[in-house]
Amino acid sequence: MTTPRGKGPPRRPPSTRAQRPQTSSALPTSAGLRRGQVRIAPEAVIRVRAGHPWVFKDALGGRALHDAPGTHVDVLDPQGRFVARALVDNAGAIALRVLGRTPGLEVDPPYLHGLVRRARTLRGALLPPDVDAYRLLAGDSEGLPGVTVDRYADYVIVTALSDAIVPHLDLVHDALFELLSPAAIYEQRRLRPMAGEGPPEPAALVRGKAAPTEVVVREGKVRFAVDPTAPLHVGMFPDLREGRALVGARAAGRRVLNLFSYSGGFSLHALAGGASQVVAVDLAAKAHAKSRRNLELSGLDPERVEHLAGDVFPALARMAERGRSFDLVVCDPPSFSQQKGTSFVATRDWAELVATISPVLAPGGLLVACSNTAKLALPDLERAIGEGAQRAGADLVVVGRAGLPPDFALAPAFTEGAYLKVVLLYRR
């Protein structure tokens, strides 16, 4: 089946190697350093002062860290001047995760209460009242390293992405429960790649009463059924909210094709936006069952969406053979998926995908291309789209772009965090 849009595994943090600048190992000796202090290379100092939340191991000049993950340390420049306060990570390529740039910061109740209040205020100012599935705290960019906090109606999910945050999770849960009063808080731990480690465990209930397996959340006119206890993903992706809105705003009167449709988010917005026809293609029949349920919850007729279970490439070939065409095609593939000996790799296969889509995209039609692959930069994505279009003899031009919604706050220098790309193209 297709991997849900967390793209193997969902919502896994961007690769620590993506866009990592090279740093010099020429640092002064560690003589004179007190315990709890770490000096970093000049290039890394510049990045951290600009807002980057990670210090990579190659910025330590070959020195090893011996502190346990989650230990508070002062980050210093080569001259011994304070740069930032950080938590030790040290499990992979990331050595330190920045807590803040004020001396003496500690992950304690006063700090966490202030952090949660600010995050709540920001979302209240940015989000419309009819959206209740959103990122409450983008940890690395908002002063709580190695964790994300998402809210789905009255339920909160805390996802630990680094060993650095694990010693502090109980305090995080306490602060969220005291200030937000949710029905429950669930904890997910995604500390390492899941390949080869067996199936992931369900989310653990850490505060409150157990959630039902179906919780209904709002996104403007549409509704999604989500499961806060699910081991992989709850069933919808808040980060694609602006992409879905882009489709809904342009769907009126158009024939819409939704590829890799999963639980039908784009189909919902297209139909609610007045699409004359919607076809959804996904390998997994279970995904289509979720889509139909979401259509029902949104007050939309599930029979108005043609759900096709199967691989996208042969489905597109059959449509082209039958002369079917669409005015708006949405393509949101996983970073990687494999089934029955076939595979899709986003960094490799976008050109072929666009070449296969082009015969069913009508002249004057729109293509919405979505990628959340951190290793595939926007220029590379657009280049691959252009190559695929040229191969098929289609003339495409970029007419719009979207990315992460405002609740997915991002530190200015944190280029690795800008993983989501949505490109709107017009066929001339």
Order of alpha helices (4+ residues) and beta strands (2+ residues): beta-alpha-beta-beta-beta-beta-alpha-beta-beta-beta-alpha-beta-beta-beta-beta-alpha-beta-alpha-beta-alpha-beta-alpha-beta-beta-beta-alpha-beta-alpha-beta-beta
